[in-house]
Amino acid sequence: MYKQRLEAQRLHNEEVNRKSTKLHIIWFCIFAIFIAVTSWMVN
């Protein structure tokens, strides 16, 4: 029973990690676009 719980917890953590990685990539893209636009406006 305990092992089963650990396995479920591990799978849940992997799922969360995948989602947060995707979020980080999205934020990085937004940030990169923002910097590109501001530097383009400054020039």
C-alpha distance matrix in Angstrom:
0.0 3.8 5.5 5.1 6.4 8.8 10.0 10.7 12.5 14.4 15.6 16.7 18.5 20.3 21.4 22.8 24.5 26.1 27.5 28.8 30.5 32.2 33.3 34.7 36.6 38.1 39.2 40.7 42.7 43.9 44.9 46.7 48.6 49.6 51.0 52.9 54.4 55.5 57.0 58.8 60.2 61.4 63.3
3.8 0.0 3.8 5.3 5.1 6.4 8.7 10.0 10.6 12.4 14.4 15.4 16.6 18.6 20.2 21.1 22.6 24.6 26.1 26.9 28.6 30.6 31.6 32.7 34.8 36.4 37.3 38.7 40.9 42.2 42.9 44.7 46.8 47.6 48.9 50.9 52.5 53.4 54.9 56.8 58.2 59.2 61.2
5.5 3.8 0.0 3.8 5.4 5.1 6.2 8.7 9.8 10.5 12.4 14.2 15.3 16.6 18.6 20.0 21.0 22.8 24.7 25.7 26.9 29.0 30.4 31.3 33.2 35.0 36.1 37.2 39.3 40.9 41.6 43.2 45.4 46.4 47.6 49.4 51.2 52.2 53.5 55.4 57.0 58.0 59.8
5.1 5.3 3.8 0.0 3.8 5.4 5.1 6.3 8.6 9.9 10.7 12.4 14.3 15.5 16.8 18.5 20.0 21.4 23.0 24.5 25.9 27.5 29.0 30.4 32.0 33.6 34.9 36.3 38.1 39.6 40.6 42.3 44.1 45.3 46.7 48.4 50.0 51.2 52.7 54.3 55.9 57.1 58.9
6.4 5.1 5.4 3.8 0.0 3.8 5.4 5.1 6.1 8.6 9.9 10.5 12.2 14.3 15.4 16.5 18.3 20.1 21.3 22.5 24.3 26.0 27.0 28.4 30.4 31.8 32.8 34.4 36.4 37.6 38.6 40.5 42.3 43.2 44.7 46.6 48.1 49.1 50.7 52.5 53.8 55.0 57.0
8.8 6.4 5.1 5.4 3.8 0.0 3.8 5.5 5.0 6.1 8.7 9.8 10.4 12.3 14.3 15.2 16.3 18.4 20.1 20.9 22.3 24.5 25.6 26.6 28.6 30.3 31.2 32.5 34.7 36.1 36.8 38.5 40.7 41.6 42.8 44.7 46.4 47.4 48.7 50.7 52.1 53.2 55.1
10.0 8.7 6.2 5.1 5.4 3.8 0.0 3.8 5.4 5.1 6.3 8.6 9.9 10.7 12.5 14.3 15.3 16.7 18.7 20.1 21.1 23.0 24.6 25.7 27.3 29.1 30.4 31.5 33.4 35.1 36.0 37.5 39.5 40.7 42.0 43.6 45.4 46.6 48.0 49.6 51.3 52.5 54.2
10.7 10.0 8.7 6.3 5.1 5.5 3.8 0.0 3.8 5.4 5.2 6.2 8.6 10.0 10.7 12.4 14.3 15.5 16.8 18.5 20.1 21.5 22.8 24.4 26.1 27.4 28.8 30.4 32.1 33.4 34.6 36.3 38.1 39.2 40.7 42.4 43.9 45.2 46.8 48.3 49.8 51.2 53.0
12.5 10.6 9.8 8.6 6.1 5.0 5.4 3.8 0.0 3.8 5.5 5.0 6.2 8.7 9.9 10.5 12.2 14.3 15.5 16.4 18.2 20.1 21.0 22.3 24.4 25.8 26.8 28.3 30.4 31.6 32.5 34.4 36.3 37.1 38.6 40.5 42.0 43.0 44.6 46.4 47.7 48.9 50.9
14.4 12.4 10.5 9.9 8.6 6.1 5.1 5.4 3.8 0.0 3.8 5.4 5.1 6.3 8.7 9.9 10.5 12.4 14.4 15.3 16.4 18.5 20.0 20.9 22.6 24.5 25.6 26.7 28.8 30.4 31.2 32.7 34.8 35.9 37.1 38.9 40.7 41.8 43.1 44.9 46.5 47.6 49.3
15.6 14.4 12.4 10.7 9.9 8.7 6.3 5.2 5.5 3.8 0.0 3.8 5.4 5.1 6.3 8.7 9.9 10.7 12.6 14.4 15.4 16.9 18.7 20.1 21.4 23.0 24.6 25.8 27.5 29.1 30.3 31.8 33.6 34.9 36.3 37.8 39.5 40.9 42.3 43.8 45.5 46.8 48.5
16.7 15.4 14.2 12.4 10.5 9.8 8.6 6.2 5.0 5.4 3.8 0.0 3.8 5.5 5.1 6.3 8.6 10.0 10.8 12.4 14.3 15.6 16.7 18.4 20.3 21.4 22.7 24.4 26.2 27.3 28.6 30.4 32.0 33.1 34.7 36.4 37.8 39.1 40.7 42.3 43.7 45.1 47.0
18.5 16.6 15.3 14.3 12.2 10.4 9.9 8.6 6.2 5.1 5.4 3.8 0.0 3.8 5.4 5.1 6.1 8.6 9.9 10.5 12.1 14.2 15.2 16.2 18.3 19.9 20.8 22.2 24.4 25.7 26.5 28.2 30.3 31.2 32.5 34.4 36.0 37.1 38.5 40.3 41.8 42.9 44.8
20.3 18.6 16.6 15.5 14.3 12.3 10.7 10.0 8.7 6.3 5.1 5.5 3.8 0.0 3.8 5.4 5.0 6.2 8.7 9.9 10.5 12.4 14.3 15.2 16.6 18.5 20.0 21.0 22.8 24.6 25.6 26.9 28.9 30.2 31.5 33.0 34.8 36.1 37.4 39.0 40.7 42.0 43.6
21.4 20.2 18.6 16.8 15.4 14.3 12.5 10.7 9.9 8.7 6.3 5.1 5.4 3.8 0.0 3.8 5.4 5.2 6.4 8.8 10.0 10.9 12.6 14.4 15.7 16.9 18.6 20.1 21.6 23.0 24.5 26.0 27.6 28.9 30.6 32.0 33.5 35.0 36.5 37.9 39.4 41.0 42.7
22.8 21.1 20.0 18.5 16.5 15.2 14.3 12.4 10.5 9.9 8.7 6.3 5.1 5.4 3.8 0.0 3.8 5.4 5.2 6.2 8.5 9.9 10.5 12.2 14.3 15.4 16.4 18.2 20.1 21.1 22.3 24.2 25.9 26.8 28.5 30.2 31.6 32.8 34.5 36.1 37.4 38.8 40.8
24.5 22.6 21.0 20.0 18.3 16.3 15.3 14.3 12.2 10.5 9.9 8.6 6.1 5.0 5.4 3.8 0.0 3.8 5.4 5.2 6.0 8.6 9.8 10.4 12.3 14.2 15.2 16.3 18.4 20.0 20.7 22.3 24.4 25.5 26.7 28.4 30.2 31.3 32.7 34.4 36.0 37.2 38.9
26.1 24.6 22.8 21.4 20.1 18.4 16.7 15.5 14.3 12.4 10.7 10.0 8.6 6.2 5.2 5.4 3.8 0.0 3.8 5.6 5.2 6.3 8.7 10.0 10.8 12.5 14.4 15.4 16.9 18.7 20.0 21.2 23.0 24.5 25.9 27.2 29.0 30.5 31.8 33.2 35.0 36.4 38.0
27.5 26.1 24.7 23.0 21.3 20.1 18.7 16.8 15.5 14.4 12.6 10.8 9.9 8.7 6.4 5.2 5.4 3.8 0.0 3.8 5.4 5.1 6.3 8.7 10.0 10.6 12.4 14.2 15.5 16.7 18.3 20.0 21.4 22.6 24.5 25.9 27.2 28.7 30.4 31.7 33.1 34.8 36.6
28.8 26.9 25.7 24.5 22.5 20.9 20.1 18.5 16.4 15.3 14.4 12.4 10.5 9.9 8.8 6.2 5.2 5.6 3.8 0.0 3.8 5.3 4.9 6.1 8.6 9.7 10.4 12.1 14.2 15.2 16.2 18.1 19.9 20.8 22.3 24.2 25.6 26.7 28.3 30.0 31.4 32.7 34.6
30.5 28.6 26.9 25.9 24.3 22.3 21.1 20.1 18.2 16.4 15.4 14.3 12.1 10.5 10.0 8.5 6.0 5.2 5.4 3.8 0.0 3.8 5.4 5.1 6.3 8.7 9.9 10.5 12.5 14.4 15.2 16.4 18.5 19.9 21.0 22.5 24.4 25.7 26.9 28.5 30.3 31.6 33.1
32.2 30.6 29.0 27.5 26.0 24.5 23.0 21.5 20.1 18.5 16.9 15.6 14.2 12.4 10.9 9.9 8.6 6.3 5.1 5.3 3.8 0.0 3.8 5.4 5.2 6.3 8.7 9.9 10.7 12.5 14.3 15.4 16.8 18.5 20.1 21.2 22.8 24.5 26.0 27.1 28.8 30.5 32.0
33.3 31.6 30.4 29.0 27.0 25.6 24.6 22.8 21.0 20.0 18.7 16.7 15.2 14.3 12.6 10.5 9.8 8.7 6.3 4.9 5.4 3.8 0.0 3.8 5.4 5.1 6.2 8.5 9.9 10.6 12.2 14.1 15.4 16.4 18.3 20.0 21.1 22.5 24.3 25.7 27.0 28.6 30.5
34.7 32.7 31.3 30.4 28.4 26.6 25.7 24.4 22.3 20.9 20.1 18.4 16.2 15.2 14.4 12.2 10.4 10.0 8.7 6.1 5.1 5.4 3.8 0.0 3.8 5.4 5.1 6.0 8.6 9.9 10.3 12.1 14.2 15.1 16.3 18.2 19.9 21.0 22.3 24.1 25.6 26.8 28.6
36.6 34.8 33.2 32.0 30.4 28.6 27.3 26.1 24.4 22.6 21.4 20.3 18.3 16.6 15.7 14.3 12.3 10.8 10.0 8.6 6.3 5.2 5.4 3.8 0.0 3.8 5.5 5.0 6.2 8.7 9.8 10.4 12.4 14.2 15.3 16.4 18.4 20.0 21.1 22.4 24.3 25.8 27.2
38.1 36.4 35.0 33.6 31.8 30.3 29.1 27.4 25.8 24.5 23.0 21.4 19.9 18.5 16.9 15.4 14.2 12.5 10.6 9.7 8.7 6.3 5.1 5.4 3.8 0.0 3.8 5.4 5.2 6.3 8.6 9.9 10.7 12.3 14.4 15.4 16.6 18.5 20.2 21.1 22.7 24.5 26.1
39.2 37.3 36.1 34.9 32.8 31.2 30.4 28.8 26.8 25.6 24.6 22.7 20.8 20.0 18.6 16.4 15.2 14.4 12.4 10.4 9.9 8.7 6.2 5.1 5.5 3.8 0.0 3.8 5.4 5.1 6.0 8.5 9.9 10.4 12.3 14.2 15.3 16.4 18.3 19.8 21.0 22.5 24.5
40.7 38.7 37.2 36.3 34.4 32.5 31.5 30.4 28.3 26.7 25.8 24.4 22.2 21.0 20.1 18.2 16.3 15.4 14.2 12.1 10.5 9.9 8.5 6.0 5.0 5.4 3.8 0.0 3.8 5.5 5.0 6.1 8.6 9.7 10.5 12.2 14.2 15.3 16.5 18.2 19.9 21.1 22.7
42.7 40.9 39.3 38.1 36.4 34.7 33.4 32.1 30.4 28.8 27.5 26.2 24.4 22.8 21.6 20.1 18.4 16.9 15.5 14.2 12.5 10.7 9.9 8.6 6.2 5.2 5.4 3.8 0.0 3.8 5.4 5.1 6.2 8.5 9.9 10.5 12.2 14.2 15.4 16.4 18.3 20.0 21.3
43.9 42.2 40.9 39.6 37.6 36.1 35.1 33.4 31.6 30.4 29.1 27.3 25.7 24.6 23.0 21.1 20.0 18.7 16.7 15.2 14.4 12.5 10.6 9.9 8.7 6.3 5.1 5.5 3.8 0.0 3.8 5.5 5.2 6.1 8.7 9.9 10.5 12.2 14.3 15.3 16.4 18.3 20.2
44.9 42.9 41.6 40.6 38.6 36.8 36.0 34.6 32.5 31.2 30.3 28.6 26.5 25.6 24.5 22.3 20.7 20.0 18.3 16.2 15.2 14.3 12.2 10.3 9.8 8.6 6.0 5.0 5.4 3.8 0.0 3.8 5.5 5.0 6.2 8.6 9.9 10.6 12.3 14.1 15.4 16.5 18.5
46.7 44.7 43.2 42.3 40.5 38.5 37.5 36.3 34.4 32.7 31.8 30.4 28.2 26.9 26.0 24.2 22.3 21.2 20.0 18.1 16.4 15.4 14.1 12.1 10.4 9.9 8.5 6.1 5.1 5.5 3.8 0.0 3.8 5.4 5.2 6.2 8.6 10.0 10.7 12.2 14.3 15.5 16.8
48.6 46.8 45.4 44.1 42.3 40.7 39.5 38.1 36.3 34.8 33.6 32.0 30.3 28.9 27.6 25.9 24.4 23.0 21.4 19.9 18.5 16.8 15.4 14.2 12.4 10.7 9.9 8.6 6.2 5.2 5.5 3.8 0.0 3.8 5.5 5.0 6.1 8.6 9.9 10.4 12.2 14.2 15.5
49.6 47.6 46.4 45.3 43.2 41.6 40.7 39.2 37.1 35.9 34.9 33.1 31.2 30.2 28.9 26.8 25.5 24.5 22.6 20.8 19.9 18.5 16.4 15.1 14.2 12.3 10.4 9.7 8.5 6.1 5.0 5.4 3.8 0.0 3.8 5.5 5.2 6.2 8.6 9.8 10.6 12.3 14.4
51.0 48.9 47.6 46.7 44.7 42.8 42.0 40.7 38.6 37.1 36.3 34.7 32.5 31.5 30.6 28.5 26.7 25.9 24.5 22.3 21.0 20.1 18.3 16.3 15.3 14.4 12.3 10.5 9.9 8.7 6.2 5.2 5.5 3.8 0.0 3.8 5.5 5.2 6.1 8.4 9.9 10.6 12.4
52.9 50.9 49.4 48.4 46.6 44.7 43.6 42.4 40.5 38.9 37.8 36.4 34.4 33.0 32.0 30.2 28.4 27.2 25.9 24.2 22.5 21.2 20.0 18.2 16.4 15.4 14.2 12.2 10.5 9.9 8.6 6.2 5.0 5.5 3.8 0.0 3.8 5.6 5.3 6.1 8.6 10.0 10.8
54.4 52.5 51.2 50.0 48.1 46.4 45.4 43.9 42.0 40.7 39.5 37.8 36.0 34.8 33.5 31.6 30.2 29.0 27.2 25.6 24.4 22.8 21.1 19.9 18.4 16.6 15.3 14.2 12.2 10.5 9.9 8.6 6.1 5.2 5.5 3.8 0.0 3.8 5.6 5.0 6.1 8.6 10.1
55.5 53.4 52.2 51.2 49.1 47.4 46.6 45.2 43.0 41.8 40.9 39.1 37.1 36.1 35.0 32.8 31.3 30.5 28.7 26.7 25.7 24.5 22.5 21.0 20.0 18.5 16.4 15.3 14.2 12.2 10.6 10.0 8.6 6.2 5.2 5.6 3.8 0.0 3.8 5.3 5.1 6.2 8.7
57.0 54.9 53.5 52.7 50.7 48.7 48.0 46.8 44.6 43.1 42.3 40.7 38.5 37.4 36.5 34.5 32.7 31.8 30.4 28.3 26.9 26.0 24.3 22.3 21.1 20.2 18.3 16.5 15.4 14.3 12.3 10.7 9.9 8.6 6.1 5.3 5.6 3.8 0.0 3.8 5.4 5.1 6.3
58.8 56.8 55.4 54.3 52.5 50.7 49.6 48.3 46.4 44.9 43.8 42.3 40.3 39.0 37.9 36.1 34.4 33.2 31.7 30.0 28.5 27.1 25.7 24.1 22.4 21.1 19.8 18.2 16.4 15.3 14.1 12.2 10.4 9.8 8.4 6.1 5.0 5.3 3.8 0.0 3.8 5.5 5.4
60.2 58.2 57.0 55.9 53.8 52.1 51.3 49.8 47.7 46.5 45.5 43.7 41.8 40.7 39.4 37.4 36.0 35.0 33.1 31.4 30.3 28.8 27.0 25.6 24.3 22.7 21.0 19.9 18.3 16.4 15.4 14.3 12.2 10.6 9.9 8.6 6.1 5.1 5.4 3.8 0.0 3.8 5.5
61.4 59.2 58.0 57.1 55.0 53.2 52.5 51.2 48.9 47.6 46.8 45.1 42.9 42.0 41.0 38.8 37.2 36.4 34.8 32.7 31.6 30.5 28.6 26.8 25.8 24.5 22.5 21.1 20.0 18.3 16.5 15.5 14.2 12.3 10.6 10.0 8.6 6.2 5.1 5.5 3.8 0.0 3.8
63.3 61.2 59.8 58.9 57.0 55.1 54.2 53.0 50.9 49.3 48.5 47.0 44.8 43.6 42.7 40.8 38.9 38.0 36.6 34.6 33.1 32.0 30.5 28.6 27.2 26.1 24.5 22.7 21.3 20.2 18.5 16.8 15.5 14.4 12.4 10.8 10.1 8.7 6.3 5.4 5.5 3.8 0.0
